[in-house]
Amino acid sequence: MKRESKFQTQVIHELRYRFPGSIIFNNDGLQYQGFPDILMLYRSTWAALECKRSENEPYRPNQEYYLEELNDMSYASMICPENMQEVLDELQQTLAPRRAARVSKRK
């Protein structure tokens, strides 16, 4: 468990760097069994991340359920050292502000 908590700290540090001004919660797994470890609020969006020590670590009860449900609402994913950069890049792409549509000014 110690290694997972160290990894969570690393993920939170990277989230704060990539998403300045974000609010990050480290969730208590005892309150909602299986709810992702990290919830990040950023501008008008949010994301949930379940930290694992490795990509081979099994899911605990309800973890897959919450990841699927939350991903349908906004963004949720399992993150581990093996996929950290990929997930953070995907998260950055997903939560990036959308440009307003450009309207042509033809006369």
C-alpha positions, 0 to 999 in steps of 0.5 A, spaced: 500 500 500 505 504 501 508 504 494 500 506 491 500 512 496 507 514 493 504 513 486 498 517 488 502 523 491 506 523 484 500 523 480 497 529 484 503 533 483 503 532 476 495 534 475 497 540 479 502 542 474 498 540 468 492 543 470 493 550 474 488 552 479 485 545 479 482 542 486 484 535 487 481 531 492 484 524 495 478 520 496 477 515 502 475 508 500 472 507 506 466 511 505 464 509 498 467 502 496 471 502 490 470 509 488 476 512 485 482 515 489 482 522 486 477 526 484 479 533 480 475 539 479 478 543 473 474 549 470 467 547 468 470 539 468 472 534 472 476 527 472 476 521 477 482 517 477 483 510 480 491 509 482 494 502 482 501 500 483 501 496 477 497 495 470 496 487 473 493 489 480 486 487 480 480 491 481 477 491 488 469 490 488 465 496 485 472 499 482 470 497 475 463 499 476 465 506 478 470 507 473 465 506 467 459 510 470 464 516 471 467 516 465 460 516 461 459 522 465 466 526 464 472 522 464 475 516 469 480 512 468 485 507 472 492 510 472 498 506 474 506 507 473 506 503 466 500 508 463 501 514 467 503 519 461 498 516 456 492 517 461 495 524 463 496 526 456 489 523 454 486 527 460 489 533 458 486 532 451 479 531 454 479 537 458 482 542 454 477 548 453 474 547 446 475 553 441 469 557 439 466 555 432 469 560 427 464 564 423 466 566 416 465 573 414 463 573 407 460 578 404 
